[in-house]
Amino acid sequence: MNRRKFLGGAGAMIALPFLASLRSRLARGAEPMVPRRFVGFYLPCGIVMNNWTPAVEGPSWTSPILTPLMPRADKVLVLTGVDNKPGRSDGGGDHAAGTGAFLTATHVRKTAGADILSGVSIDQLLAKTLSAGLPLPSLELGTDGGAAVGDCDTGYSCAYARSIAWSGPTSPLPKQTNPTAVFDRLFAGYDPDASAAEVMRRKVYRTSVLDGALEDATSLRTKLGRTDQSKLDEYLNAVRELETRIARPTKVCKPGARPPGLSSSPIARAR
């Protein structure tokens, strides 16, 4: 008797005697855990919805834009009727307000100053569980950079327009747009032929650099206003987490070829 039939008849089976077909079997949870990942993919200028939304419900759905997913259609759910209402702006600035609310579902504060306010994004909430114990809990990547300060959209801070990942209500996570820098973040310093002593020496060196940064930051704190002190505290916590990750034993896969740096052309970056 398969699981679906068992669940469907559970109410009637309660009074039945033990049946061999219902005896305990290996639970899926007892098998090796399959890695689970979350990817938030953001398109800033929207979608042609009539070419995105499937015309029919069920496993036989089709969509012109989602055609590349068709080989895995039986494993894909396309949700419709979802409305992130907190992403609506307070008059103008629709792009920034919508971007800031994309993964936070929070109505961001309309400001172009330092008093930004959003929420914790779902990718960072999931990272605490899905990436627990990993050296890099999450990666924030993009095709177009830019500063996170100033007015980027009718009174909305650039922090909203240029960040979709938020570790806290006032802490947007900057994205990396350079493939070479991403590669170096993942694999820099990796040497399959390095001895244990060499690996330890590199860790000690990196930790000493971080300690120096903490000393300077602590000294600077007394000279800052309350808002900037809060920002600095968040930075110090991030540095401490980085120090902890460096000290933790890690295993990395063998990297492939290091990608070239970015072209100065915006079109080349988009490609």
Buried (B, 14 or more C-beta within 10 A) or exposed (E): EEEEEEEEEEEEBEEEEEEEEEEEEEEEEEEEEEEEEEEBEEEEEEEEEEEBBBEEEEEEBEBEEBEEEEEEBEEEEEEEEEEBEBBEBEEEBBBBBBBBBBBBBBBBBBBBEBEBBBBBBBBBBBBEEBBEEEBEBBBBEBEEBBEBBEBBBBBBBBBBBBBBBBBBBBBBBBBBBBBEBBBBEBBEEBEEEEEEEEBEEBBEEBBEEBEEBBEEBEEEEEEEEEEEBBBBEBBBEEBEEBBEBBEEEBEEEEEEEEEEEBEEEEEEBEE
